[in-house]
Structures are given as C-alpha cells and as structure tokens.
Amino acid sequence: MSETNRIEYKRQLTKELDLEKEVIAFLNYHEGGIVYIGIDNQGDTYGVSDIDGDMLKIKDRIKNNIQPSCMGLFDVSSDIKDDQDIIKITLASGSEKPYFKKKFGMTAKGCFIRIGSASEPMPQRMIDDLFAKRTRNSIGKIKSNRQNLTFEQLKIYYEGRGTPLNKQFATNLELLTEEGGFNYVAYLMADENGTSIKLAKYSSLDRVDLIESNEYGYCSLIKATKAVLDKLEIENRTSAKITSKERIENRLWNAVAIREAVVNAIVHNDYSREVPPKFEIFPDRLEITSYGGLFEGMRQEDFFEGLSLPRNKELMRIYKDLDMVEQLGSGVPRILESYSRECFKFSDNYLRMTFPISDKVTEQVAEQVTEQVTEQVQKLISLLEGKEYPANEMMALVQMKHRPTFSENYIKPALENQLLEMTIPDKPRSKNQKYRLTKLGRQLKG
C-alpha cells in the first residue's frame, strides 16, 4: 500500500529523521493521520529492531518538541506487518491549530500541513488565520471557579496503574491555566466539584414513569465514570438457558460497545457549558446523550470512520493514562461492530446513542420464564391486552373473587417474573394502582 494523504511511511527512526514535521502536518490536517516506522516509502517492510526503545524516543520527541501540547492527540503502538515489528503513530486533528516546532515557533519553518501524500511548510497567512480561529473556550483554558482543589482520588487511580503522580502532576497533566491557576480540567478531576452525571431508569417507553434516579458525581470525573460503568454492568444482566448440552448466555447489550459509548460520551462531552452527559434506561433501550454536536469541520462520515478529533484532549490523555480508552479513534468503530449507524442521532448541540435491548435476550428469557411460571400466571398474561388494568378487572378476567388469593397466586408471581409492572411502583398499595404488561410479558403473550 502506498502513502496517502493520511498515511506516511518511514524506514527507521534516526536523529536525522524529521519526525516532528510529519506529526505536526497531521495535527494541522483536518483528518489527522498515521505515521508508520519500519516501512519505506515504497511500502516495503524493514521492521524495527528496538521497538520499545524507539517508542519511548518517539513519545519523548512529540511531547517535548511540539507546541501547543498535543498530549491526548496521539497514540504510539506496536504492530506487525509481514511478520516484522513496526511502530504505528496515530494522530488526531488538533483543536489548537496551528501546531509547530517549539524551536521555530509559528513560522513556515515550524508549521506544516499535509498536502496530498507530502508534508509541506504552511504559508504564513494560513498560520495567522488558524491562530486567529484557535479554540478559546476549551476547558483547558477556562479557570476553575474553585482553586482549593485536592486530587487524592486521581492519585489513587494513577498509583493503581503503577505510575504515581509526582509534585509536578498539575503541570504534566495540563491542569493549569497559562496564569498558573487550576483550570476546568482540574475542577473535573478534583475530589470535590459541582458536576454530577445522572442515570435514570423508566418503567415506560417514554420519560413519564421514573422508577430510579441516580447521580454519580460531585467527585473526580474518573470515579463518576467508573460508577456509571458499574451500574450499567449490573443493569446489563445476563439471561441464561441451560440445556442438556450447554449453557447459553445473552446480555441486554454488547458490553464492549456500551463501555466504549459511555467513555466516549464522558470524554468528548462539551463541559464548557457545564452540561454533563446523561444515561437513560427504558424497557426496550439504553440512551446515552452527550452535549456538543460534531466538532466544526468534521463530517458524520469522518466520525463513523473513527477519525478522532478530541474535544477535550486533556481528559483524553488522563483516560488513556488510566487505560480507560483504547487506541485513539477506535471507540466508534468498536461500537459499530455491534450496532448500526442508525443508533446515532446528531443535532447541533447533542449527540445521542440509542442501543436497543437484544431480541435474542427477550425471546430466550420468555422461553425460560414460560417454563418457570405457573399455569395461572400464564392464563392471566394471555388474557391481558396492551392497556392498564386495575386489580378488580384482572380478577374478573380469570373469574376470581377472593382478592388475597388472586394477589398471591397471580399478581405477586407475575411481578416477580417481570411480566407485569405497576403504574405507581413507589406506592404499591395506592387505590389508583394499575398494572400493565412489560416487554417480557408481551413477548410471553406472543
């Protein structure tokens, strides 16, 4: 495969190789790109002899020789081609263009742009225009309204990864404004803040019947993210069918896709408006909504192909340090392995991902429940229609007159097997209480 507008080959890493130029060109390019080390410009593989040492050198050169900081915008990983080790440098398009060589500043000697399959010096007029348009409302530039912040939770997470934070961590993690105060990134990472992520659960297909409302926040965003993931892991229950030969298990949603969606929603949310992402569970779906539409200049096709343009590069860097995100730009393609593009809905201010409950799960659970429930419950379910019923109407359907017996033998087991649900679940003894079929009940009814 030959070089393209998004792919650059380099035979080996040497002091003479102008790696910074290639990296800068992709950072300034609207689609980002990939640099391979160990492949010549004809596409022939030569491999890398000291892959670990070269990867460390690459990270060091990118970190120290390029401005503005591009931490969170690149990923250095090992790969194999033609049975030989090579290095893959994945680069996202940056939001603080123009990027330049620290040594030469914002000049034609320091700034580069990808044109075709080559990295060319950037004209001074383009440099000036990009600088004038540089994002100024990024959370890295917004000063935290609180300055007495502590970071014990963040330190614990880094220690857990074997990379304890030193005294310079606020500088290294870009938690400071240019004036030296804590920025909004620091605020989100602090032990205490005013940001809370909401996770709601409804018994209805709309947002009318709220049965559970959780808030995960007022703490480090990392801790809140883990709490959301833990809660969804519990909700993503496994249904099992045991046969004479095997145990078949299915979950409501694909666990890998949901994890990617949760982390992406949190990392790429636009916190400059102080609107956190939200998570909502319905009987037939999970909805994940994050604030902020597609980044300016990014098309939906770019988004689906995994061309990454991190809205919050500082957050991306921290989440990557803690192994909470995979390779740069891999999140959406991993989601698309299990769900279609129709699950994504874009607007000017929001991105919503909707993940339907697996039909295999409901069919299998219905079959399993059929084997478990009594004939009395099955009879009741078969007589109900798609409306809400008071208890006395259901008693009439099954020709029962004794309310306690009906409740014990019909309503109670139907509720326990999630075939029926209450319209007023927080007041089970309400005189206005009614009952309706759940999705599983409708599935069992056929």
C-alpha positions in Angstrom: 0.0 0.0 0.0 1.4 3.4 -1.0 1.5 6.6 1.0 -1.7 8.7 1.0 -3.0 12.0 2.5 -3.4 10.1 5.8 -0.5 7.6 5.7 3.2 8.3 5.9 6.0 5.7 5.9 9.4 6.0 7.4 12.1 3.2 7.1 13.7 3.8 10.5 13.8 6.3 13.4 17.1 8.3 13.4 18.2 11.6 14.8 18.2 12.9 11.2 14.6 11.9 10.6 12.3 15.0 10.9 9.6 13.1 12.7 8.2 16.3 14.2 7.4 17.7 10.8 5.3 14.7 9.8 3.5 14.7 13.2 2.8 18.5 13.0 1.4 18.1 9.5 -1.1 15.6 10.6 -2.1 17.6 13.7 -2.8 20.6 11.5 -4.6 18.4 8.9 -8.4 18.2 9.3 -8.4 14.4 9.2 -5.3 13.6 11.2 -3.3 10.6 10.0 -0.9 7.7 10.7 2.9 7.5 10.6 4.5 4.0 10.3 8.1 3.4 11.4 9.7 0.4 9.8 8.3 0.7 6.3 10.0 2.6 3.4 8.2 5.0 1.1 7.6 2.2 -1.5 5.7 0.2 1.1 8.4 -2.4 1.8 8.6 -3.7 5.3 12.0 -3.5 7.1 10.8 -3.7 10.7 12.1 -2.1 13.9 14.9 -3.8 15.9 14.4 -1.9 19.2 10.7 -1.4 19.3 10.3 -0.5 23.0 13.3 2.0 22.9 12.1 3.6 19.7 8.5 4.0 21.0 9.9 5.8 24.1 12.0 8.1 21.9 9.0 8.9 19.7 6.8 9.8 22.7 9.6 12.0 24.2 10.2 13.9 20.9 6.5 14.6 20.3 6.0 15.6 23.9 8.9 18.0 24.2 9.4 19.4 20.6 5.9 20.4 19.6 3.6 23.2 20.8 0.9 23.6 21.8 0.9 20.5 23.8 -0.6 17.6 21.8 -0.9 15.2 24.7 -4.1 13.2 24.2 -3.9 13.7 20.5 -1.5 10.9 19.6 -1.1 7.2 20.3 2.1 5.2 19.8 1.6 1.5 19.5 3.4 -1.6 18.1 2.1 -3.5 15.1 3.2 -6.4 12.9 3.5 -6.4 9.2 5.0 -9.1 7.1 5.9 -10.9 10.3 8.0 -8.0 11.5 7.6 -5.5 14.3 6.7 -1.9 13.2 5.6 1.2 15.1 2.2 2.9 14.4 1.8 6.6 15.4 -1.9 7.5 15.2 -2.6 11.3 15.2 -5.8 13.2 15.6 -6.5 16.6 14.1 -5.9 19.1 16.9 -8.3 21.8 18.1 -5.5 24.3 18.8 -4.0 24.8 15.4 -1.5 25.8 14.3 0.9 23.2 15.9 4.5 24.0 15.3 8.1 23.0 16.2 9.0 24.6 19.5 12.4 25.6 18.1 11.0 27.7 15.2 7.6 28.9 16.5 4.7 29.9 14.3 6.7 30.3 11.2 7.0 28.4 7.9 10.0 26.6 9.4 7.9 25.4 12.3 4.4 24.9 10.9 3.5 22.1 8.4 0.3 20.9 6.7 -0.5 17.7 4.8 -0.9 18.2 1.1 -1.5 15.0 -0.8 1.0 12.5 0.4 3.6 15.1 1.5 4.1 17.3 4.5 4.6 20.9 3.3 5.6 24.2 5.0 2.5 26.1 6.0 2.1 29.6 4.4 2.3 32.5 6.9 -1.2 33.7 6.0 -2.6 30.2 6.9 -0.7 30.3 10.1 -2.1 33.6 11.1 -5.7 32.6 10.1 -5.5 29.4 12.1 -4.1 31.2 15.2 -7.0 33.7 15.0 -9.5 30.9 14.9 -7.9 28.9 17.7 -10.4 27.4 20.2 -10.5 29.7 23.2 -13.3 28.1 25.2 -11.6 24.8 25.7 -11.8 23.5 29.3 -8.0 23.7 29.5 -8.3 27.5 29.2 -11.2 28.1 31.5 -10.2 28.9 35.0 -11.8 26.8 37.7 -14.2 28.8 40.0 -12.6 26.9 42.9 -8.9 26.9 43.5 -8.7 25.0 46.7 -8.8 21.6 44.9 -7.5 18.3 46.1 -6.7 15.2 43.9 -6.4 12.2 46.3 -8.8 10.1 44.1 -6.9 10.8 41.0 -3.6 10.0 42.7 -5.0 6.6 43.8 -6.1 5.7 40.3 -2.6 6.5 38.9 -0.9 4.6 41.7 -3.2 1.7 40.8 -1.7 1.7 37.3 1.8 1.8 38.7 2.5 5.4 37.7 2.2 7.5 40.8 1.9 11.2 40.3 4.8 13.5 41.3 4.8 17.0 42.6 4.6 18.4 39.0 1.5 16.4 38.1 -0.7 19.5 37.7 1.7 20.8 35.1 2.3 17.4 33.4 -1.5 16.7 33.1 -2.2 20.2 31.9 -4.4 21.1 34.9 -3.3 24.7 35.0 -4.2 27.8 33.0 -1.5 30.0 31.4 -1.6 32.1 34.5 -0.8 29.1 36.8 -4.3 28.6 38.4 -6.3 25.4 38.2 -8.4 25.1 35.0 -11.7 23.4 34.4 -10.0 20.1 33.7 -8.6 20.2 37.2 -12.1 21.0 38.5 -13.5 17.9 36.9 -10.6 15.7 38.2 -10.8 17.1 41.7 -12.1 15.1 44.7 -15.0 17.6 45.1 -16.8 19.5 42.4 -20.3 20.5 41.3 -20.6 18.2 38.3 -23.0 15.3 38.5 -23.8 12.6 35.9 -27.4 11.4 36.0 -28.6 7.9 35.3 -32.3 7.4 35.2 -34.5 4.3 34.7 -38.1 4.3 33.5 -40.8 1.7 33.6 -42.4 3.2 30.5 -41.2 3.7 26.9 -41.2 7.4 27.4 -39.9 9.6 30.3 -43.2 9.6 32.2 -42.8 6.8 34.7 -39.4 7.3 36.5 -38.6 4.3 38.8 -35.0 5.0 39.6 -32.8 8.1 39.6 -29.1 8.0 40.4 -26.5 10.8 40.5 -22.8 9.9 40.1 -20.7 12.9 40.7 -19.5 15.7 43.0 -16.2 13.8 42.8 -13.4 13.1 40.4 -14.8 12.5 36.9 -12.8 9.3 36.8 -14.7 8.0 39.9 -18.0 9.0 38.4 -17.2 7.3 35.1 -16.4 4.0 37.0 -19.7 4.3 39.0 -21.7 4.7 35.8 -19.9 1.7 34.2 -20.5 -0.4 37.3 -24.2 0.5 37.4 -24.7 -0.4 33.7 -22.8 -3.6 34.3 -25.4 -4.6 36.9 -28.3 -3.5 34.6 -26.8 -5.4 31.7 -27.9 -8.6 33.2 -27.2 -12.0 31.7 -30.0 -14.3 30.8 -29.1 -18.0 30.7 -30.7 -21.0 29.2 -29.4 -24.3 30.3 -29.8 -27.3 28.0 -28.6 -30.9 28.3 -25.5 -29.9 26.2 -24.6 -26.3 27.0 -25.4 -23.1 28.9 -26.4 -20.3 26.5 -26.0 -16.7 27.9 -27.0 -13.4 26.4 -26.8 -9.9 27.7 -29.2 -7.0 27.1 -26.5 -5.0 25.3 -23.0 -5.7 23.9 -20.7 -5.0 26.9 -17.7 -3.8 24.9 -19.8 -1.4 22.8 -21.6 0.1 25.9 -18.3 0.7 27.7 -16.9 2.5 24.6 -20.1 4.5 24.3 -20.1 5.6 28.0 -16.4 6.6 28.0 -16.7 8.4 24.7 -19.8 10.3 25.9 -18.0 11.5 29.0 -14.6 12.2 27.5 -16.0 14.1 24.5 -18.8 16.0 26.3 -18.7 19.8 26.0 -18.2 20.8 29.6 -17.7 24.5 28.7 -21.5 24.9 29.1 -21.5 23.0 32.4 -23.9 20.4 30.9 -22.8 16.8 31.8 -23.8 13.7 29.7 -26.8 11.7 30.8 -27.8 8.0 30.7 -31.3 6.6 30.5 -32.6 3.1 30.7 -36.0 2.2 29.2 -37.7 -1.2 29.0 -36.6 -1.6 25.3 -33.4 0.5 25.1 -30.5 2.4 26.6 -30.0 6.1 25.6 -26.7 7.9 26.1 -26.7 11.7 25.4 -23.7 13.9 25.4 -23.7 17.7 25.0 -21.9 19.2 22.0 -22.5 18.2 18.4 -19.8 17.2 15.9 -16.7 19.3 16.0 -16.6 22.1 13.5 -15.2 20.7 10.2 -16.0 17.1 11.0 -18.5 15.2 8.8 -20.6 12.3 10.0 -18.6 10.0 7.7 -15.4 11.1 9.4 -17.0 10.3 12.7 -18.1 6.8 11.7 -14.7 6.0 10.2 -13.0 6.8 13.6 -11.2 10.0 12.6 -10.7 11.3 16.0 -10.9 15.0 16.9 -10.8 15.0 20.8 -12.9 17.9 22.2 -11.1 17.6 25.5 -7.5 16.4 24.8 -6.6 16.8 28.4 -9.3 14.4 29.5 -8.4 12.1 26.7 -4.8 12.0 27.9 -5.8 11.1 31.5 -8.3 8.5 30.5 -5.7 6.9 28.2 -3.1 7.0 31.0 -5.6 5.0 33.2 -6.3 2.5 30.3 -9.9 3.7 30.2 -9.8 4.3 26.5 -8.3 2.1 23.8 -6.3 3.2 20.8 -7.1 6.8 19.6 -10.1 6.8 17.3 -11.1 3.2 17.9 -14.2 3.8 20.0 -16.9 4.4 17.3 -15.6 1.6 15.1 -15.8 -0.8 18.0 -19.4 0.3 18.7 -20.3 -0.2 15.0 -19.1 -3.8 15.2 -22.3 -4.5 17.2 -24.7 -1.7 16.4 -25.7 0.2 13.2 -25.2 3.8 12.3 -28.9 4.3 12.8 -28.2 4.1 16.6 -26.5 7.6 16.4 -28.5 10.8 16.2 -26.8 14.1 15.7 -28.0 17.6 16.3 -26.3 21.0 16.6 -25.9 20.7 20.3 -26.2 17.0 21.2 -25.1 13.5 20.2 -27.4 10.7 21.3 -26.6 7.0 21.0 -29.6 4.5 21.4 -28.9 0.8 22.0 -32.0 -1.5 21.7 -32.3 -4.5 24.0 -31.3 -7.6 22.2 -34.3 -9.5 20.8 -32.4 -12.8 21.4 -32.4 -12.0 25.1 -36.2 -11.3 25.3 -37.0 -14.4 23.2 -34.8 -16.6 25.3 -36.0 -15.1 28.6 -39.6 -15.5 27.5 -38.9 -19.2 26.8 -37.2 -19.6 30.1 -39.9 -17.8 32.0 -42.6 -19.9 30.3 -41.0 -22.9 31.9 -41.0 -21.3 35.3 -44.3 -19.5 35.8 -47.5 -21.3 36.8 -50.4 -22.0 34.5 -52.4 -19.4 36.5 -50.0 -16.6 35.6 -49.8 -17.8 32.0 -53.6 -17.7 31.8 -53.6 -14.1 33.2 -51.0 -12.9 30.8 -52.8 -14.4 27.8 -56.0 -12.5 28.7 -54.4 -9.1 29.1 -54.2 -6.5 26.2 -51.9 -3.5 25.7 -53.6 -1.3 28.3 -53.5 -0.7 32.1 -55.7 -2.7 34.4 -56.9 -2.2 38.0 -56.8 -5.4 40.1 -60.6 -6.0 40.0 -60.7 -6.0 36.2 -57.9 -8.7 36.1 -59.8 -10.7 38.7 -62.9 -10.7 36.5 -60.9 -11.9 33.5 -59.7 -15.0 35.4 -63.0 -15.3 37.2 -61.6 -14.9 40.7 -63.5 -13.3 43.6 -61.1 -13.6 46.6 -58.6 -10.7 46.4 -55.9 -12.1 48.7 -55.8 -15.4 46.8 -55.6 -13.6 43.5 -52.8 -11.3 44.7 -50.8 -14.3 46.0 -51.3 -16.6 43.0 -51.4 -14.2 40.1 -50.2 -10.7 40.7 -47.2 -11.4 43.0 -45.5 -14.1 40.8 -46.3 -12.0 37.6 -44.5 -9.1 39.2 -41.6 -11.2 40.4 -41.0 -12.7 36.9 -41.2 -9.1 35.4 -44.2 -10.0 33.3 -46.3 -7.2 35.0 -45.4 -3.8 36.3 -47.1 -1.3 38.5 -48.2 2.1 37.1 -47.3 3.6 40.6 -44.4 1.5 41.7 -43.4 3.8 44.6 -46.9 3.4 46.2 -47.8 -0.3 45.7 -50.9 0.0 47.9 -52.3 3.1 46.2 -56.1 2.9 45.5 -55.2 4.2 42.0 -52.7 1.4 41.3 -53.0 -0.3 38.0 -50.9 -3.0 36.2 -49.7 -3.5 32.6 -47.7 -6.0 30.6 -43.9 -5.5 30.5 -42.0 -6.1 27.3 -41.2 -9.5 28.6 -44.9 -10.1 29.3 -45.8 -9.0 25.8 -43.1 -11.4 24.5 -44.5 -14.3 26.5 -48.1 -13.5 25.4 -46.9 -13.7 21.8 
